[in-house]
């Protein structure tokens, strides 16, 4: 099918999970470059898929940009944090990078509903991408009473886990429940209307404990259906239903191994149907109005590890070819914008 880029190129695109600052400060990628130039500079390893110019070319109105402090691991992250103070400092440096980009006119950091509406009007003419700050793994919050500090600084979403953290069991390692600190964090979040809870990476036990203690805005920024890949990293039908019951939105991750059971690096890339199947399962349970994108582009994988022909943000507009009639505008961005408008201060 020949694709007409003019059909939807100005439909606002929202991606609910990108590790932008992590890829600059930890992985040494210059995300201010055009994507092809970045690829020329990094010919080895994972093929980069996202830069700020690539987001702008895609019509990305808004992305959820993470603060991700990598925990120490002797092989995978030997320079990662070992203490809460180190995690705090690491996340703060990432937040400062986003603010630097904002001063340079490369992005706009969004912290309120009013800022979101003003940004969207400006985006229609200038194409500058907005950033909503999401903390992935809550260890940078040194104690639960520091949540307000991070909310004042502009953090609007907190995911307590990645692997296991001091707060919660996660996708691997410690997959138990909330710690006492985690229960205190849920109590702090219950009182803090400026911050939403991201269920992505929570272990199943942590998820149910968290949603039992916290009844504020809920999302899964980048999580897939466990129906297709049986792993603690993904959501059971019951977890998906609970997020829908709370009017949350779930962002589909574009990593092939999270879409197709048993897929390994070097295998043939699946097509767009792998993304559509995952989205359709979520929609079957909670409706297309609660399905979005949380690509996690360059979050430990590259263009060879995404479904064909997706290898940059603009390619996500190809999803219109496989989604049910009328679903595309919501999935590509409208559902996330509706969710944000429902609770942002």
C-alpha positions in Angstrom: 0.0 0.0 0.0 1.4 3.4 -1.0 1.3 5.6 2.1 0.1 9.2 1.9 2.0 11.2 4.5 -0.3 14.1 4.0 -3.3 12.3 5.6 -2.2 12.5 9.2 1.1 14.4 9.4 -0.4 17.1 11.7 -2.3 14.7 14.0 -0.6 15.3 17.3 1.8 12.4 18.1 2.4 11.6 21.7 5.0 9.1 22.9 4.7 8.2 26.6 8.2 6.9 27.2 11.6 8.0 25.9 14.9 7.9 27.9 16.2 11.0 26.3 18.5 12.4 29.0 19.7 8.9 29.9 20.9 8.4 26.4 22.8 11.7 26.4 24.4 11.5 29.8 24.8 7.8 30.2 25.2 6.6 26.6 26.9 9.6 25.0 24.4 10.2 22.2 24.0 13.8 21.0 20.2 14.0 20.5 20.3 17.5 19.0 21.7 16.0 15.8 19.6 14.8 12.8 19.0 11.1 13.1 21.1 10.1 10.1 24.0 12.1 11.4 23.7 10.4 14.8 23.7 7.0 13.1 26.8 7.9 11.1 28.6 8.8 14.4 27.5 5.5 16.1 27.9 2.7 13.4 28.3 0.0 16.0 25.8 -1.5 18.3 22.1 -0.7 18.4 21.0 1.6 15.6 19.6 4.9 17.1 16.0 5.6 16.4 15.2 9.0 18.0 16.7 12.5 18.2 15.0 15.8 18.9 15.0 16.7 15.1 13.5 13.2 14.4 10.7 13.9 16.9 10.0 17.2 15.3 9.9 15.7 11.8 7.4 13.1 13.1 5.1 15.8 14.4 5.7 14.8 18.0 3.6 17.3 20.0 4.6 15.7 23.4 6.7 13.0 24.8 7.1 11.7 28.4 10.8 12.2 29.0 12.3 10.1 31.7 14.5 10.6 34.7 16.2 7.2 34.8 19.1 6.6 37.2 20.7 3.4 36.4 21.4 1.2 39.5 24.8 -0.3 40.0 25.5 -3.6 38.3 29.1 -5.0 38.0 28.6 -5.9 34.3 25.8 -3.8 32.9 26.1 -0.6 34.9 29.4 -0.4 36.8 29.0 3.4 37.1 25.4 3.2 38.3 24.1 4.6 41.6 24.8 2.8 44.9 23.0 5.1 47.3 19.8 7.3 47.3 22.0 10.4 47.2 23.7 9.2 44.1 20.4 8.3 42.5 19.0 11.8 43.4 22.0 13.6 41.8 21.8 11.5 38.7 18.2 12.3 38.1 18.7 15.9 38.9 21.4 16.2 36.2 18.9 14.7 33.7 16.3 17.2 34.7 18.8 20.0 34.3 19.5 18.8 30.7 15.8 19.0 29.8 15.7 22.6 31.2 18.8 23.4 29.2 17.1 22.2 26.1 14.1 24.4 27.0 16.3 27.5 27.4 17.8 26.7 23.9 14.4 26.6 22.4 14.6 22.9 21.5 11.7 21.7 23.7 9.1 23.0 26.1 8.7 21.4 29.5 5.1 20.9 30.5 3.9 20.9 34.1 0.3 22.0 34.0 -2.9 21.8 32.0 -2.6 25.5 31.1 1.0 25.0 29.9 -0.2 22.0 27.9 -2.9 23.9 26.0 -0.6 26.9 25.3 2.1 24.5 24.1 -0.3 22.6 21.8 -1.4 25.9 20.1 2.2 27.0 19.7 3.2 23.5 18.4 0.8 23.9 15.5 2.9 26.7 14.1 6.5 26.0 15.4 6.6 22.2 15.8 8.6 22.3 19.0 8.1 19.1 21.0 6.9 19.3 24.6 8.3 17.2 27.4 6.4 15.9 30.4 8.8 14.6 33.0 8.4 11.0 34.2 10.6 9.4 36.9 11.3 5.7 36.0 12.3 4.0 39.2 11.7 6.0 42.4 15.1 5.7 44.1 16.0 9.3 43.3 13.3 10.2 45.8 15.5 9.8 48.8 12.6 9.6 51.2 8.8 9.7 50.5 8.6 13.2 52.0 10.8 14.4 49.2 8.1 13.8 46.6 7.0 17.4 46.9 10.5 18.6 46.0 10.4 16.6 42.8 6.8 17.8 42.0 8.0 21.4 42.5 10.8 20.7 40.1 8.4 19.6 37.4 8.1 15.8 37.8 4.5 14.8 36.9 4.7 11.0 36.8 6.5 8.5 39.1 7.1 4.8 38.4 8.3 3.3 41.7 10.1 0.4 40.1 12.4 -0.7 37.2 14.1 -3.7 38.6 13.4 -3.9 42.3 14.0 -0.6 44.1 13.9 0.5 47.7 10.2 1.1 47.2 8.8 -1.8 45.2 9.4 -5.2 43.5 10.0 -4.7 39.8 10.2 -6.5 36.5 13.2 -8.7 37.5 15.4 -9.3 40.5 13.2 -8.5 43.5 9.7 -9.2 42.2 8.0 -9.1 45.7 5.6 -6.4 46.9 5.9 -2.9 48.2 8.4 -2.2 50.9 7.5 -0.1 54.0 9.0 2.9 52.1 6.9 2.0 49.1 3.7 2.1 51.2 4.8 5.5 52.6 5.4 6.7 49.0 1.9 5.6 48.0 0.6 7.6 50.9 2.6 10.6 49.8 1.4 10.3 46.2 -2.2 10.0 47.5 -1.7 13.5 49.0 0.2 15.0 46.0 -2.3 15.9 43.2 0.5 16.9 40.8 1.9 13.4 40.3 0.5 10.3 38.6 1.4 6.7 39.2 3.1 4.7 36.4 2.5 1.0 36.8 5.1 0.0 34.2 7.8 -2.2 35.7 5.9 -2.9 38.9 5.9 -6.6 39.8 2.4 -8.0 39.8 2.3 -8.1 43.6 3.5 -4.5 43.8 0.9 -3.4 41.3 -2.0 -4.8 43.3 -0.7 -3.4 46.6 -0.1 0.0 45.0 -3.5 0.4 43.4 -5.0 -0.7 46.7 -3.3 2.2 48.5 -3.5 4.9 45.8 -6.5 6.0 43.9 -5.1 8.9 41.9 -4.3 9.1 38.2 -2.9 5.8 36.9 -1.1 4.8 33.7 1.2 2.2 32.3 3.6 4.4 30.2 5.3 1.5 28.4 3.8 -2.0 29.0 2.5 -4.8 26.8 0.0 -7.6 27.3 1.3 -10.6 29.1 -1.0 -12.7 26.8 1.7 -12.5 24.1 4.9 -12.6 26.2 4.7 -14.3 29.6 6.9 -12.2 31.8 6.6 -10.2 35.0 7.5 -7.2 32.8 4.0 -7.3 31.1 0.5 -6.8 32.2 -2.0 -9.6 32.9 -5.6 -9.2 31.6 -6.6 -8.4 35.2 -4.0 -5.6 35.5 -5.0 -4.2 32.2 -8.7 -4.2 33.3 -7.8 -2.4 36.5 -6.0 0.4 34.7 -9.0 0.7 32.4 -11.3 0.8 35.4 -9.3 3.8 36.7 -9.5 5.5 33.2 -5.8 5.0 32.6 -4.0 4.6 29.3 -1.5 1.9 28.4 1.4 2.7 26.0 2.6 -0.1 23.8 6.4 -0.8 23.8 7.9 -1.4 20.4 10.6 -3.9 21.4 10.1 -7.1 19.4 10.9 -9.3 22.3 8.1 -7.6 24.2 5.7 -8.2 21.3 6.5 -11.7 20.1 7.2 -14.6 22.5 10.7 -16.1 22.0 11.9 -13.3 19.6 15.7 -12.9 19.8 18.1 -10.4 18.4 19.0 -11.4 14.9 15.6 -12.9 14.2 13.6 -11.6 11.3 11.6 -8.5 12.3 7.9 -8.9 12.7 5.6 -6.4 10.9 3.1 -3.8 12.0 0.7 -6.6 12.9 2.7 -7.4 16.0 2.0 -3.9 17.3 -1.6 -4.0 16.2 -2.2 -7.4 18.0 -0.9 -6.1 21.3 -3.0 -2.9 21.0 -6.1 -4.9 20.0 -5.8 -7.1 23.1 -5.7 -4.0 25.3 -8.5 -2.5 23.4 -10.6 -5.6 23.7 -10.3 -5.4 27.5 -10.6 -1.6 28.1 -11.4 0.1 24.7 -9.3 1.8 22.0 -9.7 5.1 23.9 -7.2 3.8 26.5 -4.5 2.6 24.0 -1.4 4.7 23.3 2.2 4.5 22.4 5.1 4.2 24.9 7.7 3.3 22.3 10.8 3.2 24.7 12.8 3.9 21.5 16.5 3.5 22.3 15.7 2.1 25.8 18.2 -0.7 25.4 17.3 -1.6 21.8 17.6 0.0 18.4 16.0 0.0 14.9 16.9 -3.7 14.2 14.8 -4.7 17.3 11.6 -2.9 16.3 8.8 -4.2 14.0 9.4 -3.4 10.3 9.2 -0.8 8.9 9.4 1.2 12.2 12.9 2.6 12.6 12.2 6.3 13.6 9.3 8.2 15.2 7.7 9.3 11.9 7.2 5.7 10.9 4.7 5.2 13.7 2.2 7.1 11.5 2.2 3.9 9.4 0.0 2.4 12.2 -3.0 4.0 10.5 -2.7 1.2 7.9 -3.4 -1.6 10.4 -5.6 0.0 13.1 -9.4 -0.1 13.0 -11.1 2.9 11.3 -11.2 5.8 13.6 -8.7 4.4 16.2 -5.6 6.1 14.8 -6.0 9.7 16.1 -6.5 8.5 19.6 -3.7 5.9 19.6 -1.1 8.2 18.0 -1.7 10.9 20.6 -5.3 11.9 21.4 -5.8 9.3 24.1 -2.8 10.5 26.1 -3.8 14.2 25.7 -7.3 13.3 27.0 -5.8 11.5 30.0 -3.5 14.4 30.8 -6.3 16.9 30.6 -8.3 14.8 33.0 -6.0 15.4 35.9 -3.0 17.8 35.3 -3.1 20.7 37.8 
